[in-house]
Amino acid sequence: MKVLVTGASGKLGSYLMRHDGLLGGGRSGPDHQFDLCDSELERRLGEIGPEVVIHTAALSAVADCLHEPEKADLVNHQASARLGRWCADKGVRLVYVSTDMVFDGETAPYDEEAVPAPVSEYGRSKLRGERAVLEQGHLVARVALMVGPALGVGQSYYDQLVANLRAGRPASLFQDEWRGMISYEDAAEALVRLALGSGTGIVHLAGPRLSRLEMGRQLSLHLAVPELVSAGQRSDYPSPEPRPRDLTMVSRRWEELLPGWRARKIEEQIPGWLS
Ligand SMILES: NC(=O)c1ccc[n+]([C@@H]2O[C@H](COP(=O)([O-])OP(=O)(O)OC[C@H]3O[C@@H](n4cnc5c(N)ncnc54)[C@H](OP(=O)(O)O)[C@@H]3O)[C@@H](O)[C@H]2O)c1
């Protein structure tokens, strides 16, 4: 089975590329280079000839989407719609990686039937992308906040936190913001299984509810610097867009689409990441 990963150089993409036999694509993809917004996209896809596409490529930073909403729409929505159309025309399966940020955070937990109401440019552009690929009969996998060390270039949120704590810098972390945090590794494993399956529609991929403060406290205990982590509130840090309070997601579809699969607790994975 020829499985193409878009955004293979990204944080999630790098974890996907640890799975055997996947083809890595994107602007700096290890196997195939293409820009999703280029007029040549369909021709390049035709040359590559995938049977399945795991579409992770995106303008993924919330702040970038706020500052460049047109680019966010171009990449997250319009390019996804083109990719979805090409796949549907060729009988190619597509798994579109979406986000818990399509919800507003006021009525968690969210299952696959919950009505999206994004409060950020990022969330709105990803939701438009979702709707475009769902119209073409594909699968949308909404992934919760991913945590873990970055494998490629660049740093993840987790890497920055570890670096700060190791350098003795204090960290004030939100005690009033919750996500169903999942590791990049667990998300990638589930996505590969979904890609090789036949499910369509929407599925949520999330771990248990965890606040940033709880996550940071666990990390600080393993680094033996618990005094460096303190509780912060979202209201202490005004942001140009609302920060959703609780984006915890649950799923009604795991037994059907991912029998036996569960995301591991982040707390259980931290010792392995630090060793
Ligand atoms: N990070 C999270 O916690 C999180 C949570 C839920 C969902 N998601 C979703 O998961 C996916 C992956 O996130 P991530 O954190 O791994 O993102 P990332 O590290 O920012 O990676 C994004 C990837 O997209 C590629 N890309 C961007 N624009 C492109 C274009 N025009 N043409 C081709 N490739 C392009 C980049 O390639 P180049 O570097 O070569 O440009 C990069 O490989 C995204 O769809 C995001 O919305 C992320």
The ligand as an SDF file (V2000), in Angstrom:
LIG
                    3D

 48 52  0  0  0  0  0  0  0  0999 V2000
    0.6590   20.3800   17.1950 N   0  0  0  0  0  0  0  0  0  0  0  0
   -0.4680   20.0150   17.7870 C   0  0  0  0  0  0  0  0  0  0  0  0
   -0.5450   19.8840   19.0090 O   0  0  0  0  0  0  0  0  0  0  0  0
   -1.6810   19.7170   16.9460 C   0  0  0  0  0  0  0  0  0  0  0  0
   -2.8660   19.3560   17.5870 C   0  0  0  0  0  0  0  0  0  0  0  0
   -3.9700   18.9930   16.8150 C   0  0  0  0  0  0  0  0  0  0  0  0
   -3.8780   18.9860   15.4300 C   0  0  0  0  0  0  0  0  0  0  0  0
   -2.7230   19.3740   14.8270 N   0  0  0  0  0  0  0  0  0  0  0  0
   -2.6450   19.2980   13.3670 C   0  0  0  0  0  0  0  0  0  0  0  0
   -1.6570   18.3160   13.0940 O   0  0  0  0  0  0  0  0  0  0  0  0
   -0.9930   18.6160   11.8670 C   0  0  0  0  0  0  0  0  0  0  0  0
    0.5100   18.6040   12.0820 C   0  0  0  0  0  0  0  0  0  0  0  0
    0.8560   19.5330   13.0900 O   0  0  0  0  0  0  0  0  0  0  0  0
    2.3900   19.7790   13.4720 P   0  0  0  0  0  0  0  0  0  0  0  0
    2.3950   20.3870   14.8240 O   0  0  0  0  0  0  0  0  0  0  0  0
    3.1810   18.5660   13.1720 O   0  0  0  0  0  0  0  0  0  0  0  0
    2.7500   20.9410   12.3990 O   0  0  0  0  0  0  0  0  0  0  0  0
    4.1740   21.4780   11.9410 P   0  0  0  0  0  0  0  0  0  0  0  0
    5.2580   20.9180   12.7720 O   0  0  0  0  0  0  0  0  0  0  0  0
    4.0250   22.9600   11.8510 O   0  0  0  0  0  0  0  0  0  0  0  0
    4.3260   20.8830   10.4640 O   0  0  0  0  0  0  0  0  0  0  0  0
    3.5700   21.3890    9.4080 C   0  0  0  0  0  0  0  0  0  0  0  0
    4.0350   20.7570    8.1210 C   0  0  0  0  0  0  0  0  0  0  0  0
    3.2390   21.2940    7.0560 O   0  0  0  0  0  0  0  0  0  0  0  0
    4.0840   21.5280    5.9540 C   0  0  0  0  0  0  0  0  0  0  0  0
    3.5330   22.5750    5.1080 N   0  0  0  0  0  0  0  0  0  0  0  0
    3.1110   23.7930    5.4970 C   0  0  0  0  0  0  0  0  0  0  0  0
    2.6890   24.4820    4.4320 N   0  0  0  0  0  0  0  0  0  0  0  0
    2.8500   23.6770    3.3540 C   0  0  0  0  0  0  0  0  0  0  0  0
    2.6060   23.8230    1.9700 C   0  0  0  0  0  0  0  0  0  0  0  0
    2.1050   24.9500    1.4480 N   0  0  0  0  0  0  0  0  0  0  0  0
    2.8800   22.7880    1.1440 N   0  0  0  0  0  0  0  0  0  0  0  0
    3.3840   21.6400    1.6440 C   0  0  0  0  0  0  0  0  0  0  0  0
    3.6530   21.4380    2.9420 N   0  0  0  0  0  0  0  0  0  0  0  0
    3.3880   22.4570    3.7830 C   0  0  0  0  0  0  0  0  0  0  0  0
    5.4150   21.9370    6.5570 C   0  0  0  0  0  0  0  0  0  0  0  0
    6.4030   21.6510    5.6110 O   0  0  0  0  0  0  0  0  0  0  0  0
    7.6580   22.6290    5.3340 P   0  0  0  0  0  0  0  0  0  0  0  0
    8.3400   22.7640    6.6600 O   0  0  0  0  0  0  0  0  0  0  0  0
    8.4400   21.8920    4.3560 O   0  0  0  0  0  0  0  0  0  0  0  0
    7.0760   23.8910    4.8500 O   0  0  0  0  0  0  0  0  0  0  0  0
    5.4870   21.0100    7.7690 C   0  0  0  0  0  0  0  0  0  0  0  0
    6.0770   19.7890    7.3860 O   0  0  0  0  0  0  0  0  0  0  0  0
   -1.5790   19.9410   11.4030 C   0  0  0  0  0  0  0  0  0  0  0  0
   -2.5690   19.6640   10.4460 O   0  0  0  0  0  0  0  0  0  0  0  0
   -2.1900   20.5550   12.6490 C   0  0  0  0  0  0  0  0  0  0  0  0
   -3.2680   21.3880   12.3250 O   0  0  0  0  0  0  0  0  0  0  0  0
   -1.6260   19.7380   15.5520 C   0  0  0  0  0  0  0  0  0  0  0  0
  1  2  1  0
  2  3  2  0
  2  4  1  0
  4  5  1  0
  4 48  2  0
  5  6  2  0
  6  7  1  0
  7  8  2  0
  8  9  1  0
  8 48  1  0
  9 10  1  0
  9 46  1  0
 10 11  1  0
 11 12  1  0
 11 44  1  0
 12 13  1  0
 13 14  1  0
 14 15  2  0
 14 16  1  0
 14 17  1  0
 17 18  1  0
 18 19  2  0
 18 20  1  0
 18 21  1  0
 21 22  1  0
 22 23  1  0
 23 24  1  0
 23 42  1  0
 24 25  1  0
 25 26  1  0
 25 36  1  0
 26 27  1  0
 26 35  1  0
 27 28  2  0
 28 29  1  0
 29 30  1  0
 29 35  2  0
 30 31  1  0
 30 32  2  0
 32 33  1  0
 33 34  2  0
 34 35  1  0
 36 37  1  0
 36 42  1  0
 37 38  1  0
 38 39  2  0
 38 40  1  0
 38 41  1  0
 42 43  1  0
 44 45  1  0
 44 46  1  0
 46 47  1  0
M  CHG  2   8   1  16  -1
M  END
$$$$
